[in-house]
Amino acid sequence: MSSITLRTALPSDRETVIDLIHRLNVFEANLTGDRRRDHGGAIGYYDELMQRLSRRNGRIILAQAEGIVVAAMGFSLDQDAAYVVDDVRSHGTVTDLIVHDDWRGRGIGQTLLREAERLTREAGLKRLVIGALVANERAERTYRAFGFEPYVSILSKEL
């Protein structure tokens, strides 16, 4: 496998990250049917994500191979509600993990997850959380193999 390097995304990476988001939206639309397939949906989400990450001490981390960006991960430091015990109330969060479809299955997601663990520990925290669509079985298998376990279940009902 090519050597993977990680770096924080810059404003000049905007279009590259939007392209990755768009690819994920299309992939997930095939799983759930409720994701926008148009490029505008990816642009809107990128803008929302950047606002959210700026409020949550977060950033987008890019993975590069062969001189091109092949994956992106949103990462932030967050705090749960007051009912969660103090030693795990503050935690790291992987908000998004997107690997370009041509690069899936090569350990790039694992590399980004190890970086999320490192950043969480560096912040003095001992819990890292991530979400996945139930229909995205591959992502859930990857996260479970990495050591994540179910914690919260969100249920939906179409009306």
C-alpha positions as CSV (number, residue, x, y, z in Angstrom):
1,M,0.0,0.0,0.0
2,S,1.1,3.6,-0.6
3,S,2.3,5.6,2.3
4,I,-0.5,7.5,3.9
5,T,0.2,11.0,5.3
6,L,-2.3,13.0,7.4
7,R,-2.7,16.7,7.6
8,T,-5.3,19.3,8.7
9,A,-7.5,20.5,5.9
10,L,-6.9,24.1,4.7
11,P,-9.5,26.4,3.2
12,S,-7.9,25.6,-0.2
13,D,-9.0,22.0,0.3
14,R,-12.7,23.0,0.3
15,E,-13.6,21.6,-3.1
16,T,-11.7,18.3,-2.5
17,V,-13.6,17.8,0.8
18,I,-16.9,18.7,-0.9
19,D,-16.3,16.1,-3.6
20,L,-15.7,13.4,-0.9
21,I,-18.9,14.5,0.9
22,H,-20.8,14.3,-2.4
23,R,-19.5,10.8,-3.1
24,L,-20.6,9.7,0.4
25,N,-24.0,11.3,0.0
26,V,-24.6,9.3,-3.2
27,F,-23.3,6.1,-1.6
28,E,-25.6,6.6,1.5
29,A,-28.5,7.6,-0.8
30,N,-28.3,4.1,-2.2
31,L,-28.5,2.7,1.3
32,T,-31.2,4.9,2.8
33,G,-32.9,6.8,0.1
34,D,-33.0,10.0,2.2
35,R,-29.6,11.6,1.2
36,R,-29.4,14.3,-1.4
37,R,-27.5,13.3,-4.6
38,D,-26.9,16.7,-5.9
39,H,-23.6,18.6,-5.5
40,G,-25.5,21.4,-3.6
41,G,-26.3,19.1,-0.8
42,A,-22.5,18.4,-0.3
43,I,-21.7,22.1,-0.4
44,G,-24.4,22.9,2.2
45,Y,-23.2,20.1,4.5
46,Y,-19.6,21.2,4.2
47,D,-20.6,24.7,5.3
48,E,-22.6,23.3,8.2
49,L,-19.8,21.0,9.2
50,M,-17.2,23.8,9.3
51,Q,-19.4,25.9,11.5
52,R,-20.1,23.0,13.8
53,L,-16.4,22.1,14.0
54,S,-15.3,25.7,14.7
55,R,-17.7,25.7,17.7
56,R,-16.5,22.4,19.0
57,N,-12.7,22.7,18.9
58,G,-12.6,20.6,15.8
59,R,-11.1,20.2,12.3
60,I,-11.1,18.1,9.2
61,I,-8.1,15.8,8.9
62,L,-7.1,14.6,5.4
63,A,-5.4,11.4,4.4
64,Q,-3.2,11.6,1.3
65,A,-1.7,8.8,-0.8
66,E,0.3,9.2,-4.0
67,G,0.0,13.0,-3.6
68,I,-3.8,13.1,-3.6
69,V,-6.4,13.4,-0.9
70,V,-8.1,10.0,-0.6
71,A,-10.0,10.4,2.7
72,A,-11.3,13.0,5.2
73,M,-12.3,12.8,8.8
74,G,-14.1,15.4,10.9
75,F,-12.9,15.4,14.5
76,S,-14.0,17.5,17.5
77,L,-13.8,17.6,21.2
78,D,-17.3,17.5,22.8
79,Q,-19.2,17.3,26.0
80,D,-22.2,15.1,26.8
81,A,-25.1,16.2,29.0
82,A,-24.6,16.8,32.8
83,Y,-26.0,13.4,33.6
84,V,-22.9,11.6,32.2
85,V,-20.2,11.0,34.8
86,D,-17.3,13.5,34.7
87,D,-14.5,11.2,33.7
88,V,-16.1,10.4,30.3
89,R,-18.5,13.4,29.9
90,S,-15.9,15.2,27.7
91,H,-14.8,13.1,24.7
92,G,-13.5,13.0,21.2
93,T,-16.0,12.7,18.3
94,V,-15.4,11.5,14.8
95,T,-18.1,13.5,13.1
96,D,-17.5,12.1,9.6
97,L,-15.2,9.5,8.1
98,I,-15.1,9.4,4.3
99,V,-12.8,7.3,2.3
100,H,-12.8,7.7,-1.5
101,D,-14.5,4.6,-3.0
102,D,-11.4,3.8,-5.1
103,W,-9.3,3.6,-1.9
104,R,-11.7,1.7,0.5
105,G,-10.4,-1.5,2.0
106,R,-6.8,-0.4,2.3
107,G,-6.6,0.6,5.9
108,I,-7.0,4.3,5.4
109,G,-10.1,4.5,7.7
110,Q,-8.1,2.7,10.4
111,T,-5.3,5.2,10.0
112,L,-7.7,8.0,10.5
113,L,-9.3,6.3,13.5
114,R,-5.9,5.8,15.1
115,E,-5.4,9.6,14.7
116,A,-8.7,10.3,16.3
117,E,-7.7,8.1,19.2
118,R,-4.3,9.9,19.5
119,L,-6.0,13.4,19.4
120,T,-8.5,12.2,22.1
121,R,-5.8,11.0,24.4
122,E,-3.7,14.1,23.7
123,A,-6.6,16.1,25.0
124,G,-6.6,14.1,28.2
125,L,-9.8,12.3,27.4
126,K,-10.6,8.6,27.5
127,R,-13.7,8.2,25.3
128,L,-14.1,8.4,21.5
129,V,-17.4,8.2,19.8
130,I,-18.5,7.7,16.2
131,G,-21.8,7.2,14.5
132,A,-22.8,5.1,11.5
133,L,-25.9,4.5,9.5
134,V,-27.4,1.1,10.4
135,A,-27.7,0.4,6.7
136,N,-23.9,1.0,6.2
137,E,-22.9,-2.4,7.4
138,R,-19.3,-2.1,6.1
139,A,-18.7,1.0,8.2
140,E,-20.2,-0.6,11.3
141,R,-18.1,-3.7,10.8
142,T,-15.0,-1.5,10.5
143,Y,-15.8,0.5,13.6
144,R,-16.6,-2.6,15.7
145,A,-13.3,-4.3,14.5
146,F,-11.5,-1.2,15.7
147,G,-13.1,-1.6,19.1
148,F,-16.1,0.6,19.1
149,E,-19.3,-0.8,20.7
150,P,-22.9,0.2,20.5
151,Y,-23.7,3.0,23.0
152,V,-26.8,4.9,21.9
153,S,-29.4,3.8,19.4
154,I,-31.4,6.4,17.5
155,L,-34.7,5.2,16.1
156,S,-36.7,7.0,13.4
157,K,-40.3,6.7,12.2
158,E,-41.5,8.1,8.9
159,L,-44.8,9.9,9.3
